[in-house]
Amino acid sequence: MGATKTEIFTGEQNSLAVQLKAIAHPARIAILQELIKANACICGDLVQELGLAQATISQHLKELKNAGLIQGTIEGVSVCYCIEPEAWKNLQNELNGLFSSYQDKNNCC
């Protein structure tokens, strides 16, 4: 399979794709749900809550952070994570716009 030609798409389309790709894993959805539920920064609790290895959690957190959906701060020897509010709001707006742009006219195939 060839490389994706991201340059032919808008910045918004590429950004949305990166964020959705980061979310498209059940462990990452679970991590996001835990961060949202806590409504605060979480340091080491995710391993106990999700039952996954620390290395696995760290890899998923890295992907979510690279996509800009979460942010992390260093506190002592641990990194604490929380939702990145501006990115989360932008993602919600993009998805709301995408879903609301469809109008069912019952005339498809």
Backbone as a chain_set.jsonl record, in Angstrom:
{"seq": "MGATKTEIFTGEQNSLAVQLKAIAHPARIAILQELIKANACICGDLVQELGLAQATISQHLKELKNAGLIQGTIEGVSVCYCIEPEAWKNLQNELNGLFSSYQDKNNCC", "coords": {"N": [[0.835, -1.16, 0.0], [0.526, 2.225, -0.805], [1.994, 5.389, 0.251], [0.142, 7.742, 2.191], [-1.334, 10.548, 0.729], [-1.204, 13.186, 2.181], [-0.963, 15.866, 1.625], [-2.871, 16.634, -0.205], [-5.156, 17.107, 1.141], [-7.108, 19.18, 3.376], [-5.811, 21.134, 6.119], [-7.473, 20.892, 8.332], [-8.803, 18.495, 7.768], [-6.665, 16.671, 7.831], [-5.791, 17.009, 10.483], [-8.06, 16.186, 11.943], [-8.147, 13.522, 11.125], [-5.769, 12.509, 12.266], [-6.35, 12.794, 14.994], [-8.642, 11.169, 15.253], [-7.563, 8.72, 14.518], [-5.859, 8.323, 16.654], [-7.697, 7.962, 18.683], [-8.905, 5.645, 17.933], [-8.746, 3.052, 19.275], [-9.535, 0.613, 21.627], [-8.308, 0.662, 24.201], [-7.327, 3.244, 24.351], [-9.649, 4.716, 24.229], [-10.734, 3.922, 26.647], [-8.815, 5.023, 28.367], [-9.183, 7.768, 27.852], [-11.825, 7.993, 28.775], [-11.439, 7.497, 31.503], [-9.833, 9.699, 32.183], [-11.616, 11.764, 31.666], [-13.652, 11.124, 33.463], [-12.322, 11.439, 35.893], [-11.803, 14.129, 35.801], [-9.54, 15.6, 36.269], [-5.95, 15.761, 36.629], [-4.331, 12.669, 36.13], [-2.1, 10.435, 37.556], [-0.679, 7.741, 38.335], [-2.822, 6.033, 38.426], [-4.074, 4.817, 36.264], [-3.095, 2.302, 35.492], [-4.008, 0.566, 37.484], [-6.781, 0.975, 37.22], [-7.377, 0.17, 34.587], [-6.144, -2.261, 34.189], [-4.009, -2.882, 32.545], [-0.588, -3.28, 31.455], [2.026, -1.12, 32.679], [3.823, -0.221, 30.699], [2.297, -0.555, 28.399], [0.152, 1.198, 28.866], [1.624, 3.581, 28.934], [2.515, 3.757, 26.267], [0.076, 4.1, 24.91], [-0.759, 6.517, 26.061], [1.229, 8.156, 25.06], [0.6, 8.19, 22.318], [-1.919, 9.453, 22.391], [-1.146, 11.904, 23.429], [0.624, 12.81, 21.449], [-1.212, 13.251, 19.442], [-2.363, 15.433, 20.428], [-4.555, 15.382, 22.118], [-4.455, 14.992, 24.841], [-2.74, 16.315, 27.704], [0.375, 16.515, 29.48], [2.001, 16.73, 32.641], [4.96, 16.946, 34.56], [5.398, 15.564, 37.674], [7.34, 15.184, 40.233], [8.603, 11.977, 40.041], [6.781, 11.012, 38.302], [4.565, 11.29, 35.466], [1.784, 13.242, 34.966], [-1.441, 13.122, 33.543], [-4.018, 14.782, 31.654], [-7.105, 15.77, 30.051], [-6.714, 17.732, 27.128], [-8.075, 20.707, 26.99], [-8.71, 22.62, 24.91], [-8.099, 21.282, 22.498], [-9.856, 19.156, 22.769], [-12.33, 20.432, 22.687], [-12.21, 21.486, 20.095], [-12.135, 19.091, 18.608], [-14.648, 18.047, 19.239], [-16.27, 20.037, 18.06], [-15.559, 19.746, 15.35], [-16.434, 17.113, 14.816], [-19.167, 17.382, 15.424], [-19.871, 19.171, 13.385], [-19.324, 17.603, 11.12], [-21.132, 15.419, 11.449], [-23.582, 16.789, 11.564], [-23.749, 17.827, 9.041], [-24.779, 15.957, 7.356], [-27.729, 15.066, 5.727], [-30.496, 13.143, 5.8], [-32.095, 11.984, 3.059], [-33.371, 9.852, 2.11], [-32.927, 8.806, -0.474], [-30.945, 7.214, -1.415], [-29.23, 4.528, -2.947]], "CA": [[0.0, 0.0, 0.0], [1.321, 3.436, -0.945], [1.926, 6.406, 1.305], [-1.014, 8.624, 2.142], [-1.019, 11.86, 0.165], [-1.856, 14.128, 3.091], [-0.895, 17.233, 1.112], [-4.039, 16.965, -1.027], [-6.277, 17.34, 2.04], [-6.972, 20.399, 4.159], [-5.222, 20.991, 7.443], [-8.519, 20.414, 9.238], [-9.034, 17.077, 7.482], [-5.508, 15.925, 8.33], [-5.8, 17.066, 11.937], [-9.145, 15.327, 12.406], [-7.744, 12.134, 10.887], [-4.76, 12.159, 13.273], [-7.021, 12.645, 16.278], [-9.508, 9.992, 15.222], [-6.693, 7.542, 14.51], [-5.37, 8.15, 18.024], [-8.809, 7.491, 19.502], [-9.428, 4.393, 17.381], [-8.259, 1.865, 19.957], [-10.339, 0.521, 22.848], [-7.549, 1.062, 25.393], [-7.236, 4.713, 24.365], [-10.981, 5.201, 24.598], [-10.841, 3.7, 28.085], [-7.964, 6.026, 29.018], [-9.891, 9.05, 27.759], [-12.978, 7.934, 29.673], [-10.938, 7.64, 32.869], [-9.404, 11.086, 32.362], [-12.831, 12.584, 31.712], [-14.342, 10.798, 34.712], [-11.557, 12.029, 36.999], [-11.868, 15.581, 35.63], [-8.317, 16.118, 36.868], [-4.775, 15.038, 36.16], [-4.159, 11.322, 36.678], [-0.697, 10.024, 37.475], [-0.431, 6.308, 38.236], [-4.049, 5.276, 38.648], [-4.586, 4.166, 35.063], [-2.702, 0.893, 35.472], [-4.941, -0.158, 38.356], [-8.137, 1.105, 36.705], [-7.568, -0.506, 33.305], [-5.603, -3.613, 34.217], [-2.993, -3.061, 31.512], [0.777, -3.055, 31.92], [2.469, 0.275, 32.66], [4.42, 0.077, 29.395], [1.195, -0.453, 27.44], [-0.516, 2.467, 29.165], [2.524, 4.66, 28.521], [2.495, 3.844, 24.807], [-1.204, 4.684, 24.514], [-0.723, 7.919, 26.473], [2.104, 8.843, 24.112], [-0.16, 8.393, 21.083], [-2.944, 10.469, 22.642], [-0.458, 13.19, 23.6], [1.117, 13.216, 20.13], [-2.365, 13.742, 18.684], [-2.777, 16.677, 21.055], [-5.814, 15.228, 22.841], [-4.195, 15.07, 26.27], [-1.503, 17.014, 28.049], [1.014, 15.909, 30.628], [2.919, 17.529, 33.443], [5.841, 16.115, 35.37], [5.314, 15.792, 39.122], [8.287, 14.243, 40.835], [9.083, 10.963, 39.105], [5.699, 10.557, 37.436], [3.934, 12.233, 34.564], [0.34, 13.262, 35.18], [-2.123, 13.451, 32.295], [-5.409, 15.219, 31.668], [-7.623, 16.161, 28.742], [-6.307, 19.05, 26.641], [-9.42, 21.238, 26.78], [-8.916, 23.287, 23.612], [-8.123, 20.242, 21.466], [-11.08, 18.379, 22.958], [-13.422, 21.273, 22.194], [-12.091, 21.527, 18.631], [-12.54, 17.782, 18.087], [-16.098, 17.981, 19.369], [-16.851, 20.912, 17.035], [-15.338, 19.132, 14.035], [-17.333, 15.966, 14.679], [-20.532, 17.906, 15.346], [-20.035, 19.712, 12.039], [-19.358, 16.487, 10.18], [-22.384, 14.677, 11.592], [-24.751, 17.628, 11.27], [-23.783, 18.169, 7.616], [-25.517, 14.92, 6.639], [-29.179, 15.152, 5.794], [-31.083, 11.931, 5.251], [-33.15, 12.274, 2.089], [-33.916, 8.547, 1.734], [-32.878, 8.565, -1.908], [-29.678, 6.562, -1.723], [-29.305, 3.131, -3.355]], "C": [[0.888, 1.234, 0.0], [1.15, 4.379, 0.225], [0.698, 7.284, 1.106], [-0.576, 9.993, 1.638], [-1.722, 12.936, 0.982], [-1.866, 15.548, 2.543], [-2.096, 17.608, 0.249], [-5.285, 17.239, -0.179], [-6.036, 18.611, 2.842], [-6.3, 20.098, 5.495], [-6.223, 20.441, 8.439], [-8.782, 18.926, 9.032], [-7.889, 16.226, 8.025], [-5.489, 15.887, 9.855], [-6.871, 16.153, 12.515], [-8.769, 13.855, 12.238], [-6.721, 11.666, 11.921], [-5.428, 11.913, 14.623], [-7.909, 11.407, 16.319], [-8.699, 8.699, 15.197], [-6.171, 7.268, 15.92], [-6.462, 7.584, 18.927], [-9.225, 6.067, 19.126], [-8.776, 3.142, 17.967], [-9.016, 1.777, 21.278], [-9.596, 0.933, 24.118], [-7.47, 2.583, 25.488], [-8.582, 5.336, 24.694], [-11.16, 5.047, 26.106], [-10.005, 4.718, 28.866], [-8.657, 7.384, 28.998], [-11.089, 9.089, 28.699], [-12.556, 8.105, 31.13], [-10.502, 9.076, 33.147], [-10.603, 12.021, 32.477], [-13.555, 12.37, 33.039], [-13.641, 11.454, 35.9], [-11.654, 13.55, 36.986], [-10.69, 16.264, 36.322], [-7.142, 15.361, 36.263], [-4.668, 13.703, 36.887], [-2.698, 10.929, 36.495], [-0.558, 8.517, 37.294], [-1.668, 5.442, 38.313], [-4.519, 4.476, 37.442], [-4.246, 2.687, 35.006], [-3.675, 0.074, 36.308], [-6.351, -0.145, 37.771], [-8.368, 0.24, 35.467], [-7.029, -1.929, 33.275], [-4.621, -3.917, 33.101], [-1.617, -2.782, 32.103], [1.135, -1.574, 31.801], [3.043, 0.661, 31.296], [3.344, 0.261, 28.327], [0.456, 0.864, 27.623], [0.332, 3.631, 28.671], [2.521, 4.849, 27.014], [1.2, 4.488, 24.319], [-1.278, 6.161, 24.897], [0.127, 8.744, 25.513], [1.355, 9.147, 22.813], [-1.218, 9.481, 21.254], [-2.316, 11.854, 22.803], [0.069, 13.694, 22.261], [-0.003, 13.768, 19.254], [-2.912, 15.035, 19.28], [-4.031, 16.585, 21.894], [-5.653, 15.286, 24.359], [-2.915, 15.876, 26.48], [-0.936, 16.382, 29.308], [1.923, 16.885, 31.331], [3.726, 16.577, 34.316], [5.707, 16.541, 36.833], [6.184, 14.751, 39.799], [8.797, 13.277, 39.791], [7.994, 10.494, 38.153], [5.183, 11.689, 36.555], [2.432, 12.115, 34.765], [-0.334, 13.759, 33.913], [-3.544, 13.919, 32.559], [-5.81, 15.577, 30.233], [-7.074, 17.533, 28.382], [-7.584, 19.758, 26.206], [-9.662, 21.876, 25.414], [-8.989, 22.268, 22.477], [-9.409, 19.433, 21.546], [-12.281, 19.134, 22.416], [-13.403, 21.338, 20.665], [-12.521, 20.21, 18.0], [-14.052, 17.643, 18.142], [-16.778, 18.832, 18.294], [-16.716, 20.316, 15.64], [-16.303, 17.965, 13.811], [-18.79, 16.405, 14.613], [-20.821, 18.452, 13.959], [-20.145, 18.618, 10.996], [-20.693, 15.769, 10.245], [-23.595, 15.52, 11.227], [-24.829, 18.011, 9.795], [-24.548, 17.142, 6.79], [-27.013, 15.127, 6.833], [-29.767, 13.945, 5.063], [-32.237, 12.297, 4.322], [-33.784, 10.986, 1.559], [-33.919, 8.293, 0.228], [-31.547, 7.932, -2.32], [-29.935, 5.081, -2.008], [-30.551, 2.46, -2.839]], "O": [[1.885, 1.287, 0.719], [0.28, 4.195, 1.075], [0.275, 7.53, -0.023], [0.442, 10.527, 2.078], [-2.708, 13.524, 0.538], [-2.696, 16.358, 2.955], [-2.318, 18.792, -0.005], [-6.344, 17.566, -0.715], [-4.9, 19.065, 2.974], [-6.236, 18.949, 5.932], [-5.876, 19.622, 9.29], [-8.963, 18.182, 9.996], [-8.126, 15.173, 8.616], [-5.202, 14.848, 10.448], [-6.615, 15.425, 13.474], [-9.046, 13.038, 13.116], [-6.805, 10.535, 12.4], [-5.112, 10.943, 15.312], [-7.922, 10.681, 17.313], [-9.105, 7.698, 15.788], [-6.058, 6.113, 16.33], [-6.173, 6.808, 19.838], [-9.836, 5.368, 19.934], [-8.309, 2.275, 17.227], [-9.126, 2.78, 21.985], [-10.206, 1.501, 25.025], [-7.538, 3.145, 26.581], [-8.647, 6.367, 25.363], [-11.682, 5.947, 26.766], [-10.439, 5.214, 29.906], [-8.709, 8.071, 30.018], [-11.339, 10.106, 29.347], [-13.237, 8.78, 31.901], [-10.769, 9.61, 34.224], [-10.603, 12.951, 33.283], [-14.014, 13.327, 33.662], [-14.298, 11.966, 36.807], [-11.594, 14.188, 38.037], [-10.821, 17.352, 36.882], [-7.328, 14.432, 35.477], [-4.884, 13.617, 38.096], [-2.136, 11.075, 35.41], [-0.335, 8.064, 36.171], [-1.561, 4.217, 38.268], [-5.298, 3.536, 37.6], [-5.047, 1.894, 34.512], [-4.116, -0.994, 35.884], [-7.046, -1.16, 37.825], [-9.435, -0.355, 35.316], [-7.422, -2.72, 32.418], [-4.42, -5.079, 32.747], [-1.502, -2.121, 33.135], [0.618, -0.866, 30.937], [2.774, 1.754, 30.797], [3.462, 1.125, 27.457], [0.169, 1.563, 26.651], [-0.188, 4.563, 28.058], [2.524, 5.982, 26.532], [1.222, 5.326, 23.418], [-1.805, 6.97, 24.134], [-0.209, 9.884, 25.193], [1.471, 10.247, 22.273], [-1.396, 10.327, 20.377], [-2.885, 12.854, 22.366], [-0.031, 14.886, 21.97], [0.228, 14.646, 18.423], [-3.81, 15.657, 18.713], [-4.535, 17.612, 22.348], [-6.605, 15.594, 25.077], [-2.126, 16.083, 25.558], [-1.666, 15.79, 30.103], [2.535, 17.753, 30.708], [3.23, 15.538, 34.751], [5.878, 17.71, 37.178], [5.806, 13.585, 39.919], [9.358, 13.688, 38.775], [8.254, 9.663, 37.283], [5.343, 12.87, 36.86], [1.877, 11.016, 34.738], [0.139, 14.704, 33.28], [-4.185, 13.522, 33.532], [-4.972, 15.671, 29.337], [-6.981, 18.407, 29.244], [-8.126, 19.439, 25.148], [-10.726, 21.681, 24.826], [-9.842, 22.378, 21.596], [-9.985, 19.065, 20.522], [-13.148, 18.551, 21.765], [-14.449, 21.255, 20.021], [-13.198, 20.207, 16.971], [-14.667, 17.17, 17.187], [-17.755, 18.396, 17.685], [-17.651, 20.375, 14.841], [-16.912, 17.847, 12.748], [-19.566, 15.858, 13.829], [-21.9, 18.222, 13.413], [-20.972, 18.701, 10.088], [-21.321, 15.532, 9.214], [-24.544, 15.007, 10.634], [-25.874, 18.475, 9.339], [-24.925, 17.419, 5.651], [-27.494, 15.335, 7.947], [-29.556, 13.761, 3.864], [-33.24, 12.859, 4.762], [-34.632, 11.026, 0.667], [-34.822, 7.634, -0.286], [-31.091, 8.106, -3.45], [-30.78, 4.462, -1.361], [-30.766, 1.276, -3.095]]}, "num_chains": 1, "name": "protein.A"}
